[in-house]
Each structure stands twice: as C-alpha cells, then as structure tokens.
Amino acid sequence: MPRLSDPLMIVTDLDGSLLDHHTYSWEPAQAWLDRLIGAEIPVVICSSKTAAEIAPLQRALGITGMPFISENGAIVDGGSMGSVPPVAQQGLEYAALCDRLDQLRSRYNAKFIGFADVTQKEVADWTGLSPHDALLAKQRQGSESIIWRDTPEKFTLFQLWLADEGLELVQGGRFWHVMSQGSGKGAALAWLLEHLSPPSSSRYLTVGLGDGPNDAPMLENTDYAVIIKGYSKTPVRLLRRDSENIFHSTHFGPQGWSEGLTHFITRD
C-alpha cells in the first residue's frame, strides 16, 4: 500500500465524490485533505465542472496552484507545478461545438436542451447551484452539458450523428456531456502525467476517486482506483484486471472519498 511519504498524486472527481451530490459540501473529507496538504501531496481535480468553477473551489479547498482537468477532459490546466501550460485538449471550441449541435437539432428534429440554450437561473434550478455558481457553470470552453428530451430510439441515432461530426457523449451524474472524440478524462490525465513528475521520482503514484461512468477512463489510468458509491443508474465498470487495486466505498460522496483513502494509504 502507498504511504504518505511516497510520491503520491490524488486525482479526484468533484460532484458526488469529494463534494456531496446534494449539498456540495466536502466537510467529511477535510481531515484527509489536511493530511494531504500537510504532506505536500498534489490533489488534482478531474471534473465535469468548468475552469471558472474549479478555480474558486481550489482556493476554498486550500489547493490553489494544483493542476486540474475540467469539462470531463476538454481542458487541462497545469497550475503552477513544473512547466505545464494551460492546454485546451484537441477538439472544437465551445461556440463551434454548440453550432454543430444546433445543426443536428434542426436537421433531425432532435429534442434536447443544453446550457447554451438557457439562463443561469435555469441552470441553478437544474443543479441546485447558486445563481453566481450557475453563471460559472455556463462559462464553458470545450464541452456542452445537455438534457435529452426525445425517445430512446432517437438517442441511439443521436450518438451516431455525433460520431459523424467527430463528437461523443459522456454520461455524468446529472447530465450528458457532448465533447470532441478522444478528449475525455483518461486522455487528459495521461497527457498531464506525461508532462509532470515529482521532484524525488520519475513518476507519481496515483490514487483516483470517482463515482460516475464518466470517471471510468480516469480510474483506468491511476495506480489505485476508488469507486465511490453513487446515484447514477449506470454502474462504474473498469476493464483493469488488478482487482486488489480497486476499492468500492460503502458511503456516498466525501465520506466514501475518505473511506477510499483510508483503505489505500498508510499513514507514516
């Protein structure tokens, strides 16, 4: 098992993982956050949230300057560690992506609604965020969050239409996320790890934590994976064979987050 003195990196989802699915509180995880910060272990957020949402959360969590991955991998920010610059993953920028979605909606009379189609108040109503935080959630750069309002049969076709445009769907805890193919959480994390190494070692020993299907690519790319008990009807399934390095929490949200770290990390 890894120890706090090892060259660790914690890679974590937010909603339903480090943050409570309903209240967005991280209080049950505070003790572990304090240990990680005290041991100078980087905590890398890997979330569907936007960069505009993640920056103030980093300040509140006490991890300002850490790298982060936003919009399910569409954007990678190297923070102040090493020489990794902020990098937009390959793919369409937000305006162009929304334009293609509008074209598909018109061409096939598909019924769905995205963040670009509604006000910040409607986003706040959907998510339970404050109006200010809902505005931050609308500041998107490389992905769109949608609610599907058409038939299951048409949804299957929708995925094919997206593929023809070089786009794909990623399932989150509340929404479907449309993004460019090949720019998910797993690819973003792999890119980040290629460009970052700890001062005392050639590579980081990584612990990943997530609760939703969109976290699976990230968890496939970490040494240890914590699957936090979640609310999604679709379970998180990993293809990796090292089952001893996979832990399923019995608690939701930040309690499950802490449970996973306690399971894997030996305190010095």
C-alpha positions in Angstrom: 0.0 0.0 0.0 1.2 3.5 -0.7 2.4 5.8 2.2 2.0 9.5 2.7 5.8 9.7 2.3 5.6 8.3 -1.3 5.4 10.5 -4.4 1.6 10.4 -4.4 -0.9 12.3 -6.6 -4.6 12.2 -5.8 -6.8 12.6 -8.8 -10.4 13.3 -7.9 -13.8 13.9 -9.3 -15.9 16.5 -7.6 -19.7 16.2 -7.6 -20.7 13.0 -5.8 -17.1 12.3 -4.8 -15.1 15.0 -3.0 -18.3 17.1 -2.9 -21.6 15.9 -1.6 -24.1 15.2 -4.5 -26.8 17.3 -2.9 -25.1 19.9 -0.7 -21.7 20.3 -2.5 -20.1 20.1 1.0 -16.7 18.4 1.5 -16.6 18.6 5.3 -16.3 14.8 5.8 -13.2 14.8 3.7 -11.5 17.8 5.4 -9.3 15.6 7.7 -7.8 13.8 4.8 -7.4 17.0 2.8 -5.4 18.4 5.7 -3.2 15.4 5.8 -2.5 15.5 2.0 -1.8 19.2 2.1 0.5 18.8 5.0 2.4 16.1 3.2 2.6 18.3 0.1 0.7 15.7 -2.0 -0.9 17.2 -5.1 -4.7 16.9 -5.2 -5.7 17.2 -8.9 -9.4 17.9 -9.6 -10.7 16.0 -12.6 -14.3 17.1 -13.1 -17.1 17.9 -15.5 -17.1 21.4 -13.9 -15.7 24.3 -15.8 -12.4 26.0 -15.1 -14.3 29.0 -13.8 -16.0 26.8 -11.2 -12.8 24.9 -10.2 -10.6 27.9 -9.5 -12.6 29.2 -6.5 -13.1 25.7 -5.3 -9.3 25.2 -5.3 -9.0 28.3 -3.1 -11.6 27.1 -0.7 -10.1 23.6 -0.5 -6.6 25.0 0.0 -5.1 23.5 -3.1 -4.5 26.7 -5.2 -1.9 26.2 -7.9 -2.5 22.5 -8.4 -3.1 21.2 -11.9 -6.7 20.4 -12.8 -8.8 18.8 -15.5 -12.1 20.5 -16.4 -15.1 19.7 -18.6 -14.5 15.9 -18.5 -11.1 16.3 -20.0 -11.8 19.0 -22.6 -9.4 21.4 -20.8 -6.2 20.7 -18.8 -4.6 23.4 -16.7 -1.1 22.7 -15.4 -1.3 25.1 -12.5 2.0 26.2 -11.0 3.6 22.8 -10.9 6.5 22.3 -13.2 6.3 24.0 -16.7 3.0 22.6 -17.8 1.0 25.4 -19.5 -2.8 25.6 -19.6 -3.7 23.5 -22.6 -7.0 23.0 -24.4 -7.4 19.4 -25.5 -7.7 18.8 -29.2 -11.2 19.4 -30.4 -13.8 22.1 -31.0 -14.1 25.2 -29.0 -17.4 25.8 -27.3 -19.1 28.1 -29.9 -18.3 25.8 -32.7 -19.4 22.7 -30.8 -22.8 24.4 -30.0 -23.2 25.4 -33.6 -22.8 21.8 -34.7 -25.4 20.7 -32.0 -27.8 23.3 -33.3 -27.4 22.0 -36.9 -28.1 18.4 -35.7 -31.1 19.5 -33.8 -32.5 21.3 -36.8 -31.6 18.6 -39.3 -33.1 15.7 -37.4 -35.6 17.5 -35.2 -33.9 16.1 -32.1 -35.2 17.3 -28.8 -32.6 18.2 -26.3 -31.6 21.3 -24.3 -28.2 22.5 -23.3 -26.6 25.1 -21.0 -26.2 27.4 -24.0 -30.0 27.3 -24.5 -31.0 28.5 -21.0 -30.4 31.2 -18.5 -28.2 30.9 -15.4 -31.4 30.7 -13.3 -32.5 27.6 -15.2 -29.1 26.1 -14.7 -29.4 26.9 -11.0 -32.8 25.2 -10.9 -31.4 22.1 -12.6 -28.3 21.8 -10.4 -29.1 23.4 -7.0 -26.2 25.8 -7.5 -26.5 29.4 -6.5 -27.1 31.9 -9.4 -23.5 33.0 -9.2 -22.2 29.4 -9.4 -24.6 28.6 -12.2 -23.1 31.5 -14.2 -19.7 30.0 -13.7 -21.1 26.6 -14.9 -22.1 28.3 -18.1 -18.6 29.6 -18.8 -17.8 26.6 -21.0 -14.8 26.2 -23.3 -14.9 22.8 -24.9 -18.0 20.7 -24.0 -21.7 21.1 -23.7 -24.0 19.7 -21.0 -27.4 18.6 -22.2 -30.7 17.0 -21.1 -32.1 14.6 -23.6 -35.9 15.0 -24.2 -36.5 12.7 -27.0 -37.1 8.9 -27.5 -34.5 6.2 -26.6 -34.5 5.1 -30.2 -33.6 8.6 -31.4 -31.0 8.8 -28.6 -29.2 5.9 -30.2 -29.2 7.7 -33.5 -28.1 10.9 -31.9 -24.9 9.2 -30.8 -24.2 8.1 -34.4 -24.9 11.6 -35.7 -22.4 13.0 -33.1 -19.8 10.4 -34.2 -20.1 11.6 -37.8 -19.3 15.1 -36.5 -16.2 13.9 -34.5 -18.1 14.3 -31.2 -19.1 11.9 -28.5 -21.4 11.7 -25.4 -20.1 11.2 -21.9 -22.6 10.3 -19.1 -22.3 12.4 -15.9 -24.2 12.3 -12.6 -26.8 14.8 -13.8 -26.3 15.5 -17.5 -25.0 14.1 -20.7 -21.8 15.9 -21.9 -21.0 16.4 -25.6 -17.3 16.8 -26.4 -14.8 16.1 -29.1 -13.8 12.5 -29.5 -10.6 11.4 -27.7 -10.7 14.3 -25.2 -12.0 12.5 -22.1 -10.8 12.4 -18.5 -8.5 9.4 -19.2 -6.7 11.1 -22.1 -6.4 14.3 -20.2 -4.9 12.6 -17.2 -2.4 10.6 -19.4 -1.3 13.8 -21.0 -0.8 15.5 -17.6 1.2 12.7 -16.2 3.4 12.7 -19.2 4.3 16.3 -18.5 4.6 16.2 -14.7 7.0 14.2 -12.5 7.6 14.5 -8.7 11.0 16.0 -7.6 12.1 12.8 -6.0 11.0 10.2 -8.5 10.4 9.5 -12.2 6.7 9.2 -11.9 3.8 9.8 -9.5 2.0 7.0 -7.7 -1.7 7.9 -8.4 -4.9 7.3 -6.5 -8.1 8.1 -8.4 -11.5 8.7 -6.9 -14.8 8.9 -8.8 -18.5 7.9 -8.6 -19.8 8.1 -12.2 -19.4 6.4 -15.5 -17.5 9.4 -16.9 -14.9 8.7 -14.2 -14.0 5.3 -15.6 -11.4 6.4 -18.1 -9.7 8.4 -15.4 -9.8 5.4 -13.0 -8.3 3.2 -15.6 -5.3 5.4 -15.7 -4.5 5.5 -12.0 -2.5 3.0 -9.9 -5.2 2.7 -7.4 -8.9 3.3 -8.0 -11.7 4.2 -5.6 -15.2 3.8 -6.9 -17.4 5.9 -4.7 -20.9 4.7 -4.1 -23.0 7.0 -6.3 -26.5 7.8 -7.5 -26.1 7.0 -11.2 -28.2 4.2 -12.6 -25.3 3.2 -14.7 -22.5 1.5 -12.6 -18.9 2.3 -12.9 -17.2 -0.6 -14.7 -13.5 -0.9 -15.1 -11.7 -3.2 -17.5 -8.5 -3.4 -15.5 -7.6 -6.8 -14.0 -5.8 -5.7 -10.8 -8.9 -6.0 -8.6 -6.7 -5.7 -5.5 -6.1 -2.1 -6.5 -9.8 -1.3 -6.9 -11.9 -0.3 -3.8 -15.7 0.2 -3.7 -16.8 2.5 -0.9 -19.8 1.8 1.2 -20.6 5.5 1.7 -21.6 8.3 -0.7 -19.7 11.5 -1.5 -16.9 12.8 0.7 -17.5 10.1 3.3 -16.8 7.5 0.6 -13.9 9.6 -0.6 -12.3 9.5 2.9 -13.1 5.8 3.2 -11.2 5.0 0.0 -8.1 7.0 1.0 -8.1 5.3 4.4 -8.3 1.9 2.7 -5.3 2.5 0.4 -2.9 5.0 2.1 -0.9 4.0 5.1 -0.1 7.0 7.3 3.5 7.3 8.3 
